[in-house]
Amino acid sequence: MVTFKFRQLILRPLMVVIALHFMASISCAADLQVPATQSISDDVYLQEVGRQVASQEPLTSIAVFENQVFAGSNLGLLVLKDEQLVSVDELAEPIRRLVTTGDSLWAFTSQGLYRFQTTWTKISDGHFTDLTEHLRQIVVSSDRRLWQVEGDSLQQLTDVDAPFPIERVVSHCETIYVQGRGRLTYFDGQKIGALNVYRWPSDQTWDWGQLPSRMTRDALSQSSRLYIATDRGLGVLRGMSLTAIRGEQGLCYEDTTCLANGFANDLWVGTTRGAIRMSDGAFHYFAGRRWLPDETVTAIAAGDRAVYVATPKG
């Protein structure tokens, strides 16, 4: 018994010494082989939070310009102030569309095209459908024609009509594309139209693939892709190839209404059942009363770390 107790007294401190020595050896080896760790900045985590601003009048469009949020309605232009939508007296006519370029906000009304820089200026009477900034030039589309802005007026970019009514004009990969109901072609500098692989006249720019549906609603350029919103998902044009993003590819709802670029290289998709954010191959769905005043999305615009979604109720 005495021997057993003695061995206990000797072995316990011996084990401790060995363990400490072993740990010290590991620490020294780590100091020789692993570089010193670098501090990582603790950035603010962007959490998705939604708030709603009600509107008595259905909103037709939305845009962000110089940190202000503008919305269009059939009663005129509205601006967001202190969580309320306030009328803009200068534009009290129905707003069909709002577009932001580098230094201007553009409003398409029932009576013409207006530009806002420091004040509102009427550029032209008439019915115009869309506008894009292409190689530092503002290109405007009417029913079947393309125009360019020269000062405070419009000049014809071409006197040749498009083969179909133009709904959207898009600057994509240094080319002007025009999109109509189920159709897409480009402007070659003189005429609006394309040739297929057999050099035959064609009003569609893809030779491989097809649209998910000919019921098209919007078109948007993002990097090397041109997206087309339809009631059966998205068409994606890359070069001369057209593919689809539908439910099988992860799209949360296929009946899409509008498109917008986000503030973090993401794509926002409006639908008749909420909004969808596409980012790095993932889909984030925003629907229901938690996120939206109404399920139908009529327009989307991105600001600084915020996205604004227009619906019939706010």
C-alpha positions in Angstrom: 0.0 0.0 0.0 2.8 2.3 0.8 4.5 1.7 -2.5 1.2 2.3 -4.4 0.7 5.6 -2.7 4.3 6.7 -3.4 4.0 5.9 -7.0 0.8 8.0 -7.2 2.6 11.0 -5.7 5.5 10.7 -8.1 3.6 10.0 -11.3 1.1 12.8 -11.2 3.5 15.7 -11.3 5.6 13.8 -13.9 2.6 13.6 -16.2 1.9 17.3 -15.8 5.5 18.1 -16.7 5.4 16.0 -19.8 2.1 17.5 -20.9 3.4 21.0 -20.5 6.6 20.2 -22.3 4.6 18.7 -25.2 2.4 21.7 -25.5 5.4 24.0 -25.4 7.0 22.0 -28.3 3.8 22.4 -30.4 3.7 26.1 -29.7 7.3 26.6 -30.8 6.7 24.6 -34.0 3.6 26.6 -34.8 5.6 29.8 -34.3 8.1 28.6 -36.9 5.7 27.3 -39.5 2.5 29.4 -39.4 2.6 33.2 -40.1 1.1 35.6 -37.7 -2.7 35.9 -38.0 -4.1 39.1 -39.5 -7.0 41.0 -38.1 -10.3 41.0 -40.0 -12.5 44.0 -40.1 -15.9 43.4 -38.4 -18.2 44.9 -41.1 -21.8 45.6 -40.5 -24.0 42.7 -41.5 -26.8 43.7 -43.9 -30.0 42.2 -42.6 -33.0 42.2 -44.8 -35.7 44.4 -43.2 -38.8 45.7 -45.0 -41.1 48.6 -44.4 -44.2 49.7 -46.3 -45.5 53.1 -47.5 -49.2 53.0 -48.4 -50.6 54.6 -51.5 -54.2 55.4 -52.3 -53.4 55.3 -56.0 -51.8 52.3 -57.8 -48.1 52.9 -58.5 -47.0 52.4 -62.1 -43.3 53.0 -61.8 -40.5 53.9 -59.4 -36.9 55.3 -59.6 -34.2 56.5 -57.3 -32.4 59.8 -58.2 -29.9 61.7 -56.1 -31.0 59.7 -53.0 -34.6 60.6 -53.5 -37.3 58.0 -54.3 -39.9 58.9 -57.0 -43.0 57.0 -57.9 -45.4 57.3 -60.8 -49.2 57.0 -60.7 -52.1 57.8 -62.9 -52.6 61.0 -61.0 -49.0 62.2 -61.5 -45.5 62.0 -60.0 -44.9 61.3 -56.3 -41.8 61.7 -54.1 -41.1 59.9 -50.8 -40.8 62.3 -47.9 -40.9 61.3 -44.2 -42.5 57.9 -44.9 -45.2 59.5 -47.1 -45.7 59.8 -50.9 -46.1 63.5 -51.7 -47.3 64.9 -55.1 -44.8 66.7 -57.4 -46.7 69.7 -58.7 -44.8 70.0 -61.9 -46.0 66.6 -63.2 -49.7 66.1 -62.5 -50.4 63.9 -65.5 -50.4 60.1 -65.7 -46.9 58.6 -65.4 -46.2 55.5 -67.5 -42.5 55.0 -66.8 -39.5 56.4 -64.8 -35.9 55.9 -65.9 -32.7 57.1 -64.2 -29.5 57.9 -66.1 -26.2 59.2 -64.8 -27.3 62.9 -64.4 -31.0 62.8 -65.1 -34.4 61.4 -64.1 -36.7 60.8 -67.0 -40.5 60.7 -66.8 -42.7 59.2 -69.6 -46.2 60.6 -69.3 -49.4 60.4 -71.3 -48.4 63.7 -73.0 -44.7 63.5 -73.6 -41.1 63.0 -72.3 -39.7 65.0 -69.3 -36.2 65.3 -67.9 -35.3 66.4 -64.3 -31.8 67.6 -63.5 -32.2 70.7 -61.3 -35.7 71.5 -62.7 -38.2 69.7 -64.9 -37.9 70.3 -68.6 -40.3 68.9 -71.3 -38.2 67.3 -74.0 -40.9 66.4 -76.5 -44.6 65.9 -76.9 -45.7 62.4 -78.1 -46.0 58.8 -76.9 -42.6 57.3 -75.9 -42.0 53.9 -74.5 -38.5 53.7 -73.1 -35.0 55.2 -72.9 -31.4 54.0 -72.4 -28.0 55.5 -72.1 -25.8 54.1 -74.9 -22.1 55.2 -75.4 -22.8 58.5 -73.6 -25.9 59.2 -75.8 -29.5 59.1 -74.6 -31.6 56.9 -77.0 -35.4 57.1 -76.8 -37.9 54.8 -78.3 -41.4 55.6 -79.6 -43.8 53.2 -81.1 -41.5 52.1 -84.1 -38.8 54.7 -84.1 -35.6 55.5 -82.3 -34.6 59.0 -81.3 -31.6 60.7 -79.6 -31.6 63.5 -77.2 -29.9 66.7 -78.4 -29.9 69.4 -75.8 -33.5 69.9 -74.8 -35.0 68.2 -77.9 -35.2 65.0 -79.8 -33.6 64.1 -83.2 -34.4 61.0 -85.2 -31.7 58.3 -84.9 -33.1 56.6 -87.9 -36.0 57.2 -90.3 -36.6 53.5 -90.8 -39.4 51.9 -88.7 -38.9 48.9 -86.5 -40.6 45.6 -87.7 -42.7 45.7 -84.6 -43.9 48.1 -81.9 -41.1 48.8 -79.5 -41.7 48.3 -75.7 -38.1 48.5 -74.4 -34.8 49.8 -75.8 -31.6 48.4 -74.1 -27.9 49.2 -74.4 -26.2 45.8 -74.2 -22.6 44.9 -75.1 -22.1 48.1 -77.1 -25.3 47.3 -79.1 -28.7 48.9 -79.0 -31.4 46.2 -78.7 -35.1 46.8 -79.1 -37.7 44.5 -77.6 -41.4 44.1 -78.4 -44.1 41.6 -77.6 -42.3 38.3 -77.9 -39.6 39.8 -80.2 -36.1 41.1 -79.9 -33.7 42.6 -82.5 -30.9 45.2 -82.7 -30.1 48.6 -84.3 -27.2 48.3 -86.7 -26.7 52.1 -87.0 -29.0 52.5 -90.0 -31.9 50.1 -89.7 -33.7 48.2 -86.9 -33.5 44.5 -87.7 -31.2 41.5 -87.6 -29.9 38.6 -89.8 -29.9 35.0 -88.8 -27.2 32.4 -89.4 -28.4 32.0 -93.0 -28.2 35.8 -93.5 -32.0 36.0 -93.8 -33.8 39.0 -92.3 -35.0 38.2 -88.8 -36.5 40.2 -85.9 -35.0 37.9 -83.3 -31.4 37.9 -82.3 -31.0 34.4 -81.2 -30.2 31.4 -83.4 -30.3 28.8 -80.6 -33.1 28.4 -78.1 -36.4 30.1 -77.7 -38.3 32.3 -75.3 -40.2 30.7 -72.4 -43.2 32.6 -73.7 -43.9 35.3 -76.3 -45.8 37.2 -73.6 -42.8 39.5 -72.8 -42.9 42.3 -70.3 -39.4 43.8 -69.7 -35.8 43.5 -70.8 -32.6 44.3 -68.9 -28.9 44.1 -69.5 -26.5 42.8 -66.8 -22.9 42.1 -67.7 -22.8 39.6 -70.6 -26.5 38.6 -70.2 -29.7 40.2 -71.5 -32.7 39.2 -69.4 -36.2 39.1 -70.8 -39.2 38.9 -68.4 -42.2 36.8 -69.6 -45.2 35.2 -68.0 -43.4 31.8 -68.0 -40.1 32.7 -66.5 -37.0 34.6 -67.7 -35.3 34.4 -71.1 -31.5 34.8 -70.9 -29.6 35.9 -74.1 -25.8 35.3 -74.2 -24.4 35.8 -77.7 -26.7 34.0 -80.1 -27.9 31.5 -77.5 -31.2 31.9 -75.6 -31.9 29.9 -72.5 -34.6 30.0 -69.8 -34.8 30.4 -66.0 -38.0 28.8 -64.8 -39.2 26.9 -61.7 -36.9 24.0 -62.6 -33.9 26.3 -62.3 -35.0 27.7 -59.0 -37.1 30.7 -60.0 -39.7 31.1 -57.2 -42.5 32.3 -59.4 -42.6 32.3 -63.2 -45.2 35.1 -64.0 -42.6 37.9 -64.1 -43.5 41.6 -64.7 -40.4 43.7 -64.4 -36.6 43.6 -63.9 -34.0 45.8 -62.1 -30.3 45.8 -61.3 -29.6 45.7 -57.5 -26.9 47.5 -55.6 -24.7 44.4 -55.2 -24.4 42.9 -58.7 -27.7 41.1 -58.1 -30.9 41.0 -60.2 -34.4 41.8 -59.0 -37.4 40.3 -60.6 -40.9 41.5 -60.1 -43.8 39.0 -60.4 -47.5 38.9 -59.9 -46.9 37.1 -56.6 -44.0 39.1 -55.0 -40.4 40.0 -55.8 -37.4 37.8 -56.3 -33.7 38.5 -55.7 -31.2 36.5 -57.8 -27.7 36.6 -56.3 -24.8 34.2 -57.0 -27.1 31.5 -58.2 -29.4 31.7 -55.2 -33.0 33.0 -55.2 -34.5 35.0 -52.3 -38.3 35.4 -52.3 -40.1 38.4 -50.9 -43.9 38.0 -50.9 -46.9 38.4 -48.6 -47.8 41.1 -46.1 -44.5 40.9 -44.3 -42.7 42.4 -47.3 -45.2 44.0 -49.7 -48.4 46.1 -49.6 -49.7 44.1 -52.6 -48.5 40.9 -54.3 -48.3 42.3 -57.8 -45.1 44.1 -58.5 -45.2 46.9 -61.1 -41.7 48.2 -60.9 -38.4 47.9 -58.9 -35.5 50.4 -58.3 -32.4 50.1 -56.3 -30.8 52.8 -54.2 -27.9 52.8 -51.7 -28.3 49.5 -49.8 -32.0 49.6 -50.3 -34.5 48.3 -53.0 -37.8 49.9 -53.6 -40.7 47.9 -54.9 -43.8 49.5 -56.4 -47.2 47.8 -56.2 -50.8 48.8 -56.7 -51.1 49.6 -53.0 -47.8 51.3 -52.2 
